[in-house]
Amino acid sequence: MGCGRLILCIIFPPLAVLDKGCGSILFVTILTCAGWVPGAISALIINNKN
């Protein structure tokens, strides 16, 4: 995960997981709507996986 992707995960989590698939985008969007911290953490976890 690059530095730009890390910053994107923190600032706008759903945009950071666009290339991971529809399920990931939906999951991160719902968590971001529930609260910014859970959305950012899930985006970081999804992007950190190989």
PyMOL Python script that loads the backbone (N, CA, C, O; Angstrom):
from pymol import cmd

cmd.read_pdbstr("""\
ATOM      1  N   MET A   1       0.857  -1.167   0.000  1.00  0.00           N
ATOM      2  CA  MET A   1       0.000   0.000   0.000  1.00  0.00           C
ATOM      3  C   MET A   1       0.898   1.223   0.000  1.00  0.00           C
ATOM      4  O   MET A   1       1.799   1.357   0.828  1.00  0.00           O
ATOM      5  N   GLY A   2       0.635   2.106  -0.940  1.00  0.00           N
ATOM      6  CA  GLY A   2       1.441   3.304  -1.077  1.00  0.00           C
ATOM      7  C   GLY A   2       0.999   4.417  -0.147  1.00  0.00           C
ATOM      8  O   GLY A   2      -0.032   4.330   0.519  1.00  0.00           O
ATOM      9  N   CYS A   3       1.794   5.446  -0.123  1.00  0.00           N
ATOM     10  CA  CYS A   3       1.528   6.595   0.751  1.00  0.00           C
ATOM     11  C   CYS A   3       0.238   7.320   0.334  1.00  0.00           C
ATOM     12  O   CYS A   3      -0.534   7.762   1.185  1.00  0.00           O
ATOM     13  N   GLY A   4       0.017   7.436  -0.970  1.00  0.00           N
ATOM     14  CA  GLY A   4      -1.201   8.090  -1.457  1.00  0.00           C
ATOM     15  C   GLY A   4      -2.447   7.323  -1.082  1.00  0.00           C
ATOM     16  O   GLY A   4      -3.462   7.912  -0.713  1.00  0.00           O
ATOM     17  N   ARG A   5      -2.370   5.997  -1.177  1.00  0.00           N
ATOM     18  CA  ARG A   5      -3.511   5.151  -0.818  1.00  0.00           C
ATOM     19  C   ARG A   5      -3.780   5.242   0.678  1.00  0.00           C
ATOM     20  O   ARG A   5      -4.938   5.237   1.096  1.00  0.00           O
ATOM     21  N   LEU A   6      -2.738   5.325   1.484  1.00  0.00           N
ATOM     22  CA  LEU A   6      -2.894   5.456   2.936  1.00  0.00           C
ATOM     23  C   LEU A   6      -3.608   6.757   3.291  1.00  0.00           C
ATOM     24  O   LEU A   6      -4.513   6.765   4.126  1.00  0.00           O
ATOM     25  N   ILE A   7      -3.209   7.834   2.668  1.00  0.00           N
ATOM     26  CA  ILE A   7      -3.858   9.129   2.921  1.00  0.00           C
ATOM     27  C   ILE A   7      -5.307   9.093   2.458  1.00  0.00           C
ATOM     28  O   ILE A   7      -6.187   9.641   3.124  1.00  0.00           O
ATOM     29  N   LEU A   8      -5.560   8.451   1.321  1.00  0.00           N
ATOM     30  CA  LEU A   8      -6.923   8.338   0.816  1.00  0.00           C
ATOM     31  C   LEU A   8      -7.800   7.505   1.750  1.00  0.00           C
ATOM     32  O   LEU A   8      -8.984   7.799   1.918  1.00  0.00           O
ATOM     33  N   CYS A   9      -7.220   6.463   2.357  1.00  0.00           N
ATOM     34  CA  CYS A   9      -7.966   5.645   3.328  1.00  0.00           C
ATOM     35  C   CYS A   9      -8.393   6.472   4.530  1.00  0.00           C
ATOM     36  O   CYS A   9      -9.470   6.257   5.086  1.00  0.00           O
ATOM     37  N   ILE A  10      -7.576   7.390   4.919  1.00  0.00           N
ATOM     38  CA  ILE A  10      -7.875   8.202   6.094  1.00  0.00           C
ATOM     39  C   ILE A  10      -8.856   9.323   5.757  1.00  0.00           C
ATOM     40  O   ILE A  10      -9.764   9.603   6.540  1.00  0.00           O
ATOM     41  N   ILE A  11      -8.687   9.965   4.607  1.00  0.00           N
ATOM     42  CA  ILE A  11      -9.530  11.107   4.256  1.00  0.00           C
ATOM     43  C   ILE A  11     -10.896  10.679   3.739  1.00  0.00           C
ATOM     44  O   ILE A  11     -11.919  11.166   4.222  1.00  0.00           O
ATOM     45  N   PHE A  12     -10.928   9.772   2.762  1.00  0.00           N
ATOM     46  CA  PHE A  12     -12.196   9.330   2.163  1.00  0.00           C
ATOM     47  C   PHE A  12     -12.137   7.832   1.906  1.00  0.00           C
ATOM     48  O   PHE A  12     -11.765   7.412   0.811  1.00  0.00           O
ATOM     49  N   PRO A  13     -12.498   7.018   2.897  1.00  0.00           N
ATOM     50  CA  PRO A  13     -12.337   5.565   2.809  1.00  0.00           C
ATOM     51  C   PRO A  13     -13.008   4.879   1.622  1.00  0.00           C
ATOM     52  O   PRO A  13     -12.382   4.000   1.030  1.00  0.00           O
ATOM     53  N   PRO A  14     -14.255   5.223   1.228  1.00  0.00           N
ATOM     54  CA  PRO A  14     -14.851   4.489   0.104  1.00  0.00           C
ATOM     55  C   PRO A  14     -14.085   4.652  -1.209  1.00  0.00           C
ATOM     56  O   PRO A  14     -14.049   3.728  -2.022  1.00  0.00           O
ATOM     57  N   LEU A  15     -13.489   5.788  -1.416  1.00  0.00           N
ATOM     58  CA  LEU A  15     -12.721   6.023  -2.638  1.00  0.00           C
ATOM     59  C   LEU A  15     -11.452   5.187  -2.671  1.00  0.00           C
ATOM     60  O   LEU A  15     -10.960   4.853  -3.749  1.00  0.00           O
ATOM     61  N   ALA A  16     -10.927   4.852  -1.523  1.00  0.00           N
ATOM     62  CA  ALA A  16      -9.690   4.085  -1.449  1.00  0.00           C
ATOM     63  C   ALA A  16      -9.889   2.619  -1.795  1.00  0.00           C
ATOM     64  O   ALA A  16      -8.916   1.936  -2.115  1.00  0.00           O
ATOM     65  N   VAL A  17     -11.113   2.112  -1.743  1.00  0.00           N
ATOM     66  CA  VAL A  17     -11.354   0.696  -2.033  1.00  0.00           C
ATOM     67  C   VAL A  17     -12.106   0.489  -3.348  1.00  0.00           C
ATOM     68  O   VAL A  17     -12.731  -0.555  -3.538  1.00  0.00           O
ATOM     69  N   LEU A  18     -12.059   1.444  -4.241  1.00  0.00           N
ATOM     70  CA  LEU A  18     -12.788   1.331  -5.507  1.00  0.00           C
ATOM     71  C   LEU A  18     -12.349   0.131  -6.336  1.00  0.00           C
ATOM     72  O   LEU A  18     -13.178  -0.485  -7.005  1.00  0.00           O
ATOM     73  N   ASP A  19     -11.088  -0.209  -6.309  1.00  0.00           N
ATOM     74  CA  ASP A  19     -10.597  -1.305  -7.140  1.00  0.00           C
ATOM     75  C   ASP A  19     -10.725  -2.668  -6.464  1.00  0.00           C
ATOM     76  O   ASP A  19     -10.292  -3.669  -7.035  1.00  0.00           O
ATOM     77  N   LYS A  20     -11.299  -2.736  -5.280  1.00  0.00           N
ATOM     78  CA  LYS A  20     -11.411  -3.995  -4.534  1.00  0.00           C
ATOM     79  C   LYS A  20     -12.726  -4.720  -4.758  1.00  0.00           C
ATOM     80  O   LYS A  20     -12.878  -5.854  -4.304  1.00  0.00           O
ATOM     81  N   GLY A  21     -13.674  -4.109  -5.439  1.00  0.00           N
ATOM     82  CA  GLY A  21     -14.939  -4.778  -5.729  1.00  0.00           C
ATOM     83  C   GLY A  21     -16.129  -4.088  -5.090  1.00  0.00           C
ATOM     84  O   GLY A  21     -15.984  -3.254  -4.196  1.00  0.00           O
ATOM     85  N   CYS A  22     -17.304  -4.454  -5.570  1.00  0.00           N
ATOM     86  CA  CYS A  22     -18.543  -3.813  -5.143  1.00  0.00           C
ATOM     87  C   CYS A  22     -18.854  -4.079  -3.664  1.00  0.00           C
ATOM     88  O   CYS A  22     -19.317  -3.186  -2.954  1.00  0.00           O
ATOM     89  N   GLY A  23     -18.601  -5.300  -3.208  1.00  0.00           N
ATOM     90  CA  GLY A  23     -18.880  -5.635  -1.811  1.00  0.00           C
ATOM     91  C   GLY A  23     -18.051  -4.808  -0.842  1.00  0.00           C
ATOM     92  O   GLY A  23     -18.554  -4.351   0.184  1.00  0.00           O
ATOM     93  N   SER A  24     -16.792  -4.618  -1.169  1.00  0.00           N
ATOM     94  CA  SER A  24     -15.916  -3.829  -0.305  1.00  0.00           C
ATOM     95  C   SER A  24     -16.331  -2.371  -0.283  1.00  0.00           C
ATOM     96  O   SER A  24     -16.303  -1.727   0.766  1.00  0.00           O
ATOM     97  N   ILE A  25     -16.716  -1.849  -1.437  1.00  0.00           N
ATOM     98  CA  ILE A  25     -17.152  -0.449  -1.507  1.00  0.00           C
ATOM     99  C   ILE A  25     -18.402  -0.244  -0.655  1.00  0.00           C
ATOM    100  O   ILE A  25     -18.493   0.720   0.105  1.00  0.00           O
ATOM    101  N   LEU A  26     -19.356  -1.151  -0.786  1.00  0.00           N
ATOM    102  CA  LEU A  26     -20.601  -1.055  -0.023  1.00  0.00           C
ATOM    103  C   LEU A  26     -20.346  -1.173   1.473  1.00  0.00           C
ATOM    104  O   LEU A  26     -20.898  -0.408   2.263  1.00  0.00           O
ATOM    105  N   PHE A  27     -19.508  -2.131   1.861  1.00  0.00           N
ATOM    106  CA  PHE A  27     -19.180  -2.346   3.269  1.00  0.00           C
ATOM    107  C   PHE A  27     -18.502  -1.121   3.881  1.00  0.00           C
ATOM    108  O   PHE A  27     -18.873  -0.683   4.970  1.00  0.00           O
ATOM    109  N   VAL A  28     -17.531  -0.581   3.195  1.00  0.00           N
ATOM    110  CA  VAL A  28     -16.805   0.587   3.714  1.00  0.00           C
ATOM    111  C   VAL A  28     -17.707   1.817   3.721  1.00  0.00           C
ATOM    112  O   VAL A  28     -17.611   2.640   4.631  1.00  0.00           O
ATOM    113  N   THR A  29     -18.576   1.957   2.731  1.00  0.00           N
ATOM    114  CA  THR A  29     -19.493   3.103   2.705  1.00  0.00           C
ATOM    115  C   THR A  29     -20.459   3.059   3.879  1.00  0.00           C
ATOM    116  O   THR A  29     -20.717   4.086   4.507  1.00  0.00           O
ATOM    117  N   ILE A  30     -20.993   1.889   4.179  1.00  0.00           N
ATOM    118  CA  ILE A  30     -21.917   1.754   5.313  1.00  0.00           C
ATOM    119  C   ILE A  30     -21.192   2.059   6.623  1.00  0.00           C
ATOM    120  O   ILE A  30     -21.725   2.760   7.482  1.00  0.00           O
ATOM    121  N   LEU A  31     -19.981   1.534   6.773  1.00  0.00           N
ATOM    122  CA  LEU A  31     -19.230   1.817   8.002  1.00  0.00           C
ATOM    123  C   LEU A  31     -18.842   3.289   8.109  1.00  0.00           C
ATOM    124  O   LEU A  31     -18.813   3.844   9.207  1.00  0.00           O
ATOM    125  N   THR A  32     -18.547   3.920   6.984  1.00  0.00           N
ATOM    126  CA  THR A  32     -18.200   5.344   7.007  1.00  0.00           C
ATOM    127  C   THR A  32     -19.419   6.181   7.377  1.00  0.00           C
ATOM    128  O   THR A  32     -19.286   7.180   8.084  1.00  0.00           O
ATOM    129  N   CYS A  33     -20.594   5.796   6.918  1.00  0.00           N
ATOM    130  CA  CYS A  33     -21.823   6.511   7.293  1.00  0.00           C
ATOM    131  C   CYS A  33     -22.129   6.328   8.772  1.00  0.00           C
ATOM    132  O   CYS A  33     -22.653   7.236   9.417  1.00  0.00           O
ATOM    133  N   ALA A  34     -21.804   5.157   9.312  1.00  0.00           N
ATOM    134  CA  ALA A  34     -22.028   4.905  10.731  1.00  0.00           C
ATOM    135  C   ALA A  34     -21.041   5.687  11.595  1.00  0.00           C
ATOM    136  O   ALA A  34     -21.352   6.067  12.723  1.00  0.00           O
ATOM    137  N   GLY A  35     -19.880   5.916  11.064  1.00  0.00           N
ATOM    138  CA  GLY A  35     -18.850   6.654  11.787  1.00  0.00           C
ATOM    139  C   GLY A  35     -17.571   6.656  10.971  1.00  0.00           C
ATOM    140  O   GLY A  35     -17.240   5.661  10.326  1.00  0.00           O
ATOM    141  N   TRP A  36     -16.867   7.746  10.996  1.00  0.00           N
ATOM    142  CA  TRP A  36     -15.685   7.873  10.152  1.00  0.00           C
ATOM    143  C   TRP A  36     -14.584   6.894  10.556  1.00  0.00           C
ATOM    144  O   TRP A  36     -13.908   6.337   9.691  1.00  0.00           O
ATOM    145  N   VAL A  37     -14.397   6.682  11.836  1.00  0.00           N
ATOM    146  CA  VAL A  37     -13.314   5.817  12.315  1.00  0.00           C
ATOM    147  C   VAL A  37     -13.492   4.364  11.859  1.00  0.00           C
ATOM    148  O   VAL A  37     -12.528   3.782  11.360  1.00  0.00           O
ATOM    149  N   PRO A  38     -14.671   3.748  12.005  1.00  0.00           N
ATOM    150  CA  PRO A  38     -14.804   2.369  11.514  1.00  0.00           C
ATOM    151  C   PRO A  38     -14.591   2.252  10.005  1.00  0.00           C
ATOM    152  O   PRO A  38     -14.023   1.264   9.538  1.00  0.00           O
ATOM    153  N   GLY A  39     -15.034   3.235   9.248  1.00  0.00           N
ATOM    154  CA  GLY A  39     -14.828   3.218   7.805  1.00  0.00           C
ATOM    155  C   GLY A  39     -13.366   3.313   7.435  1.00  0.00           C
ATOM    156  O   GLY A  39     -12.899   2.608   6.540  1.00  0.00           O
ATOM    157  N   ALA A  40     -12.638   4.183   8.120  1.00  0.00           N
ATOM    158  CA  ALA A  40     -11.212   4.340   7.843  1.00  0.00           C
ATOM    159  C   ALA A  40     -10.438   3.086   8.235  1.00  0.00           C
ATOM    160  O   ALA A  40      -9.529   2.666   7.518  1.00  0.00           O
ATOM    161  N   ILE A  41     -10.791   2.493   9.359  1.00  0.00           N
ATOM    162  CA  ILE A  41     -10.087   1.273   9.792  1.00  0.00           C
ATOM    163  C   ILE A  41     -10.357   0.132   8.832  1.00  0.00           C
ATOM    164  O   ILE A  41      -9.437  -0.606   8.479  1.00  0.00           O
ATOM    165  N   SER A  42     -11.606  -0.029   8.402  1.00  0.00           N
ATOM    166  CA  SER A  42     -11.905  -1.115   7.463  1.00  0.00           C
ATOM    167  C   SER A  42     -11.235  -0.889   6.116  1.00  0.00           C
ATOM    168  O   SER A  42     -10.788  -1.850   5.489  1.00  0.00           O
ATOM    169  N   ALA A  43     -11.156   0.342   5.660  1.00  0.00           N
ATOM    170  CA  ALA A  43     -10.464   0.630   4.403  1.00  0.00           C
ATOM    171  C   ALA A  43      -8.978   0.306   4.517  1.00  0.00           C
ATOM    172  O   ALA A  43      -8.382  -0.223   3.579  1.00  0.00           O
ATOM    173  N   LEU A  44      -8.381   0.620   5.659  1.00  0.00           N
ATOM    174  CA  LEU A  44      -6.979   0.285   5.862  1.00  0.00           C
ATOM    175  C   LEU A  44      -6.761  -1.224   5.882  1.00  0.00           C
ATOM    176  O   LEU A  44      -5.778  -1.719   5.329  1.00  0.00           O
ATOM    177  N   ILE A  45      -7.671  -1.953   6.516  1.00  0.00           N
ATOM    178  CA  ILE A  45      -7.534  -3.420   6.576  1.00  0.00           C
ATOM    179  C   ILE A  45      -7.718  -4.037   5.189  1.00  0.00           C
ATOM    180  O   ILE A  45      -6.955  -4.922   4.801  1.00  0.00           O
ATOM    181  N   ILE A  46      -8.714  -3.584   4.448  1.00  0.00           N
ATOM    182  CA  ILE A  46      -8.969  -4.124   3.116  1.00  0.00           C
ATOM    183  C   ILE A  46      -7.791  -3.840   2.187  1.00  0.00           C
ATOM    184  O   ILE A  46      -7.387  -4.711   1.416  1.00  0.00           O
ATOM    185  N   ASN A  47      -7.243  -2.642   2.252  1.00  0.00           N
ATOM    186  CA  ASN A  47      -6.122  -2.290   1.384  1.00  0.00           C
ATOM    187  C   ASN A  47      -4.824  -2.954   1.804  1.00  0.00           C
ATOM    188  O   ASN A  47      -3.909  -3.085   0.990  1.00  0.00           O
ATOM    189  N   ASN A  48      -4.725  -3.370   3.037  1.00  0.00           N
ATOM    190  CA  ASN A  48      -3.489  -3.992   3.522  1.00  0.00           C
ATOM    191  C   ASN A  48      -3.411  -5.468   3.135  1.00  0.00           C
ATOM    192  O   ASN A  48      -2.323  -6.044   3.142  1.00  0.00           O
ATOM    193  N   LYS A  49      -4.544  -6.092   2.797  1.00  0.00           N
ATOM    194  CA  LYS A  49      -4.546  -7.487   2.372  1.00  0.00           C
ATOM    195  C   LYS A  49      -3.942  -7.590   0.974  1.00  0.00           C
ATOM    196  O   LYS A  49      -4.009  -6.653   0.179  1.00  0.00           O
ATOM    197  N   ASN A  50      -3.353  -8.748   0.695  1.00  0.00           N
ATOM    198  CA  ASN A  50      -2.761  -8.954  -0.639  1.00  0.00           C
ATOM    199  C   ASN A  50      -3.815  -9.278  -1.655  1.00  0.00           C
ATOM    200  O   ASN A  50      -3.500  -9.482  -2.828  1.00  0.00           O
TER     201      ASN A  50
END
""", "prot")
cmd.dss("prot")
cmd.show_as("cartoon", "prot")
cmd.util.cbc("prot")
cmd.orient("prot")
